[in-house]
Amino acid sequence: MRSLGGAVLAALLLSGCASVTRGTTENISIATTPSGAKADVSGTEAPFSCVTPCVVEVNRNADITVSLSKEGFEPQIIPLTREVSGSGGAGFAGNLLLGGVVGMGVDAATGAAMDHKPNPVVVTLQPVTPPPPRVPAVRHHRKPRVPVS
């Protein structure tokens, strides 16, 4: 019984509250107007793509960039920032009661107290502006010269 109590105590000290309550990953929703754009998500262990609207799961401590492209529209690059969320901050602060400094270190390393912003990523794509119409060169027609004799 004593070893079970020690194992529980060790688990509490070695895990961060935010890591336990919120997890180390989060879902990012990506939507575009018009829909059907390709979203390339970088900053993950393996970059991947989806077609909007879509939801991707990323690590909370990752530096995420979403690149959007659709034929006929200007490409967009959206860097996501990481911020301490309200519930993440509460979980991080919970370490004072349960996890101590070790729990804070775990939460900081895993990014468990962080959320990516903006989430959801909502972008209105802008149409590519067509080049100005090309004005054909004006050719002046001259009357043929008649030889004078």
Order of alpha helices (4+ residues) and beta strands (2+ residues): alpha-alpha-beta-beta-beta-beta-beta-beta-beta-alpha-alpha-beta-beta
